[in-house]
């Protein structure tokens, strides 16, 4: 029997078509036209398309919950596309704001390399890639996804070190929780109590 291709498997997870996964993948695909618009100098159309792409991060989760087809695979796909999209955000900032890396090297390293370092640490500590849903992580994610439009609209680059502070603290909080034995992804913060199995009580 013929096996379905990679894309149909991603979009169906072995069942009916899953719209949430399609929306998630669309976020990753939109990186290319945003880059193309920036390269030809169309800044504001690029930002408008970016805002549409960023909004899909809210829509895909809502669709999965509404359809009752939320899954661990869907969550992992969302996280993978988010990491790809964050690299896109770095590229958008570098293209749109010449010299920004020279002005904010430490902050940009924390914002964009910090999460990757954290994932490596989480793997070393637990043999899993754990992304906790702490409030600090949620605020950091909002700041990251809003970073480029905020800087473009307000012309205030201090949004970059502000985002770096929140994201850096969030990653340290997650490492501290891991070191305490915490494994509950839905814990609200790093001080949540953990039982012998590492889940929140």
Protein Blocks (a to p, Z undefined) as FASTA:
>chain_A
ZZddfklmmmnnopacdfklmmmmmmmmmmmmmmmmmmnopaklmmmmmmmmmmmmmmmm
mmmmmnopacfklmmmmmmmmmmmmmmmmmmmmmmmghklmmmmmlmmmmmmmmmmmmmm
mmmmnopacddfbfklmmmmmmmmmmmmmmmmnopaklmmmmmmmmmmmmmmmmmmmmno
pabfkbfbfkbccdfkopaZZ
